[in-house]
Amino acid sequence: MEFLQILEFQTSHLEEVMALDKKWREETKGKRTATSMTITQDRDKPGTYIWMIRFPSYEAAMQNNDLPETQKISEEMMKLSDGPPSFRNLDFMEQRDL
């Protein structure tokens, strides 16, 4: 079953966070298990961002999480965040194009 992880965080350092993400994508090419990512900004909460990351399965997400590069970006993002992030771990049920 596909798996979706939602990461919500606040930062006043978005450019640096995005640069970290680009570096992570380059360093994990061929190793990462994430299949897609949607990046959003909350219109009602300035400086709040929500990333939705899709994986083939929960197990694949945990494999991705265990990559040293993922651990490193997580630590670096925490330093740039204005508070702790929140995570939602969701089993994907259905997507509908309307």
C-alpha positions in Angstrom: 0.0 0.0 0.0 1.3 3.4 -0.9 2.3 5.7 1.9 2.2 9.5 2.3 4.1 11.5 4.9 3.1 15.1 5.6 5.7 17.4 7.1 4.6 20.7 8.5 7.2 23.3 9.6 7.7 27.0 10.1 10.8 28.8 8.9 12.0 32.3 8.1 14.8 30.7 6.1 13.0 29.1 3.2 15.7 29.7 0.6 18.2 27.8 2.8 15.7 25.0 3.4 15.1 24.7 -0.4 18.9 24.6 -1.0 19.2 21.7 1.5 16.4 19.9 -0.3 18.1 20.3 -3.6 21.4 19.0 -2.1 19.5 16.0 -0.6 17.9 15.2 -4.0 21.3 15.3 -5.7 23.0 13.2 -3.0 20.2 10.5 -2.8 19.7 10.0 -6.5 19.3 6.3 -7.1 19.1 5.6 -3.3 15.9 7.4 -2.1 12.6 5.7 -2.1 10.4 8.8 -2.3 8.4 8.8 -5.5 7.0 12.4 -5.5 6.8 15.4 -3.3 4.3 18.3 -3.2 5.5 21.5 -1.6 3.0 24.0 -0.3 2.8 27.2 1.7 0.0 28.0 4.1 -1.8 31.1 3.1 -3.3 31.7 6.5 0.0 31.1 8.5 2.9 33.1 7.0 6.1 31.2 7.2 4.4 27.8 7.4 5.1 25.1 4.8 3.7 21.7 4.3 5.5 19.0 2.3 3.7 15.9 1.2 6.0 13.1 0.3 4.8 9.9 -1.4 6.4 6.4 -1.1 5.6 3.0 -2.5 5.0 1.7 1.0 5.6 2.5 4.7 8.6 0.2 4.6 10.1 2.2 1.7 9.5 5.4 3.7 11.4 3.9 6.7 14.2 2.8 4.4 14.4 6.4 3.0 14.3 7.8 6.6 17.3 5.6 7.5 19.5 7.0 4.7 22.4 9.0 6.2 21.6 11.9 3.8 18.0 12.0 5.1 19.2 12.1 8.7 21.6 14.9 7.9 19.1 17.1 6.1 16.6 16.5 8.9 19.1 17.8 11.5 20.0 20.8 9.3 16.4 21.7 8.6 15.7 21.6 12.4 18.3 24.3 12.8 16.6 26.5 10.2 13.0 25.9 11.6 11.2 28.3 13.9 10.0 25.5 16.2 9.5 21.7 16.0 8.0 20.2 12.9 4.9 18.0 12.9 4.5 14.8 10.9 1.5 12.9 9.7 2.0 9.3 8.5 -0.8 8.2 6.2 -1.6 5.0 4.3 -2.7 6.1 0.8 -6.2 4.9 0.0 -7.3 6.7 -3.2 -6.7 9.7 -5.4 -9.5 11.1 -7.5 -9.1 13.5 -10.4 -12.1 15.7 -10.4 
